[in-house]
Amino acid sequence: MKKLVTAIVIAASAPWASADGLKSLESFMKSTQTGRADFTQVVTSPAKEGQTARTKNSSGSFEFQRPGRFKFVYRKPFEQTIVADGQTLWLHDVDLNQVTQRAQAQALGTTPAALLASAPDLSALKADFTLESAPDADGLQWVLARPKAKDGQLQSVRVGFAGEQLAALDILDSFGQRSAIRFSGMQANPPLPASTFQFKPPAGADVVKQ
């Protein structure tokens, strides 16, 4: 559960830049209340002694509605769904037919998901993160976010924008694991029915409360 929540995004730090990244983040927070996109994710684990670093690739779709609602549907290589309905964070492993249920406020806090969907505005983000612009790269404007809490699993997140459009997340966790998520086909402010973020455990599923 912890790895999957952490793996929702990952990072590299940068010392300076213009203010473009922060302006893009602020515009995104103001103008985009709902969103839908496809994503690809590459998770790279630190290399162990005498071994090369391991990578895992996955893909799926992502939807969000601020504040506090989002859904990640992983389709490859394994089917998994992560849903935050505003109160509860649900994780459904299709192959195991297992559902993990956790209070959303405890599960998210200063995770990458909070950058995308949990905070209602930029000032709310600044309560939990130190934000600074990072140098433009790969045709994107970047913001570096570091959680103010020092006891979490997250070291830093870079958020990439193409103008006001969310394009990328690069995350570094406290175990040295990096996750790179790239979004495609992003739709800003699509109408999303309330049922999008409702989750009911499938019949026969093993439900674990944390």
C-alpha positions in Angstrom: 0.0 0.0 0.0 2.7 2.5 1.0 4.8 1.7 -2.1 1.7 2.1 -4.4 0.7 5.4 -2.9 4.3 6.7 -3.1 4.5 5.4 -6.6 1.8 7.7 -7.7 4.7 10.0 -8.8 8.9 11.0 -8.5 11.9 13.6 -8.8 15.3 15.4 -9.1 16.1 18.6 -7.4 17.4 21.8 -9.0 19.0 24.9 -7.4 17.5 27.8 -9.4 15.2 29.0 -12.2 12.9 31.6 -13.4 9.4 32.0 -11.9 7.7 30.3 -14.9 7.2 27.0 -13.1 5.5 28.5 -10.2 3.3 30.7 -12.4 2.3 27.5 -14.4 1.4 25.8 -11.1 -0.6 28.7 -9.9 -2.5 28.9 -13.2 -3.2 25.2 -13.1 -4.5 25.4 -9.6 -6.8 28.3 -10.5 -8.1 27.2 -13.9 -8.3 23.4 -13.7 -10.7 21.9 -11.2 -11.1 18.5 -12.9 -8.9 16.6 -15.3 -8.5 13.4 -17.2 -5.5 11.8 -18.9 -3.6 8.7 -19.8 -0.3 8.0 -18.2 2.9 6.0 -18.3 5.0 5.4 -15.3 8.6 4.2 -14.9 9.7 3.3 -11.3 13.5 2.9 -10.8 14.7 1.2 -7.6 18.2 2.0 -6.3 20.9 -0.4 -7.5 22.1 -2.9 -5.0 25.8 -3.7 -4.6 27.0 -5.5 -7.7 23.7 -5.1 -9.5 22.1 -2.7 -11.9 19.1 -0.5 -11.0 15.8 -2.2 -11.6 12.9 -0.5 -13.5 9.2 -1.3 -13.7 6.9 0.1 -16.4 3.2 0.6 -16.1 0.4 2.5 -17.7 -3.2 3.5 -17.3 -5.6 6.4 -16.9 -6.0 9.2 -14.3 -8.9 11.4 -13.3 -9.2 14.0 -10.6 -11.5 16.6 -9.1 -10.4 19.1 -6.5 -10.5 19.1 -3.7 -9.7 15.6 -2.6 -10.9 13.2 -5.3 -8.8 11.2 -7.8 -8.6 7.9 -9.5 -5.6 6.0 -10.9 -6.5 2.9 -13.0 -3.4 0.8 -13.8 -4.0 -1.5 -16.8 -0.5 -2.8 -17.5 1.3 -4.9 -16.5 -1.2 -5.6 -13.7 -4.7 -4.3 -13.0 -5.0 -2.1 -10.0 -7.2 0.8 -9.1 -6.6 3.6 -6.5 -9.5 5.8 -5.7 -9.8 8.7 -3.3 -13.4 9.7 -2.7 -12.7 12.6 -0.3 -12.9 10.5 2.9 -11.4 7.1 2.1 -8.5 5.9 0.0 -9.3 2.6 -1.7 -6.7 0.3 -3.4 -8.0 -2.6 -5.4 -5.6 -5.3 -6.6 -7.6 -7.2 -9.2 -5.4 -10.3 -9.4 -5.5 -10.8 -5.7 -9.1 -9.6 -5.5 -8.0 -7.7 -2.4 -9.1 -4.2 -1.4 -7.2 -2.0 1.1 -9.2 0.7 2.8 -7.6 3.6 4.6 -8.6 7.0 5.9 -7.7 9.5 3.2 -6.5 12.2 5.5 -3.9 9.8 7.0 -2.9 8.3 3.7 -2.2 11.4 1.6 -0.9 14.4 3.5 2.3 15.4 1.7 2.1 12.8 -1.1 2.3 13.7 -4.8 -1.4 13.2 -5.0 -1.8 16.2 -2.7 -0.1 18.3 -5.3 -2.5 17.2 -8.0 -5.9 16.9 -6.3 -6.1 17.3 -2.6 -5.2 21.0 -2.1 -7.9 23.5 -3.2 -5.4 26.3 -4.0 -1.7 27.3 -4.0 -1.8 28.7 -0.5 -3.0 25.4 0.8 -0.1 23.6 -1.0 2.4 26.0 0.6 1.2 24.9 4.0 2.6 21.4 3.4 5.3 22.0 0.7 8.2 24.3 0.1 7.8 25.3 -3.6 10.3 26.7 -6.0 10.7 27.0 -9.7 13.2 24.6 -11.4 14.9 25.0 -14.7 12.9 24.4 -17.9 13.7 21.0 -19.3 12.2 18.7 -22.0 10.1 21.6 -23.2 8.3 21.9 -19.9 8.2 24.3 -17.0 9.0 22.6 -13.7 8.2 23.2 -10.0 10.2 21.5 -7.2 8.1 20.6 -4.2 9.6 19.4 -0.9 7.4 18.3 2.0 7.8 20.4 5.1 7.2 17.3 7.3 10.5 15.4 7.6 9.1 12.1 8.8 7.3 11.1 5.6 8.2 8.7 2.7 8.6 11.5 0.2 11.8 13.5 -0.4 10.8 15.6 -3.3 8.5 16.0 -6.4 9.1 17.8 -9.6 5.9 18.8 -11.4 6.1 19.6 -15.1 3.8 21.8 -17.1 3.2 22.6 -20.7 1.8 26.1 -20.2 -1.1 25.5 -17.8 -1.4 21.9 -18.7 -0.1 19.2 -16.3 2.4 17.1 -18.2 4.7 15.2 -15.9 5.6 14.1 -12.3 9.0 13.1 -11.2 9.1 11.7 -7.6 11.9 10.7 -5.2 11.0 8.8 -2.1 13.0 8.4 1.1 14.1 4.9 0.0 15.9 6.4 -3.1 13.2 5.0 -5.4 12.3 7.3 -8.3 9.1 7.4 -10.2 8.5 9.2 -13.5 5.0 9.7 -14.7 4.1 11.3 -18.0 0.6 12.3 -18.9 -0.9 12.3 -22.4 -4.2 13.5 -23.8 -4.8 15.7 -20.8 -8.3 17.1 -20.7 -8.9 20.2 -18.5 -12.2 20.6 -16.7 -14.1 17.7 -18.3 -17.5 17.0 -16.7 -17.0 14.1 -14.3 -20.0 12.4 -12.7 -19.9 11.8 -8.9 -19.8 8.1 -9.6 -16.3 8.5 -11.1 -14.8 8.6 -7.5 -17.2 6.2 -5.8 -15.8 2.7 -5.1 -17.6 -0.4 -3.9 -15.5 -3.5 -3.1 -16.3 -6.3 -5.6 -18.3 -9.3 -4.3 -16.0 -11.8 -2.6 -13.0 -9.4 -2.3 -10.9 -9.5 0.8 -11.2 -6.1 2.4 -8.3 -5.0 4.7 -8.7 -1.8 6.8 -5.6 0.1 7.8 
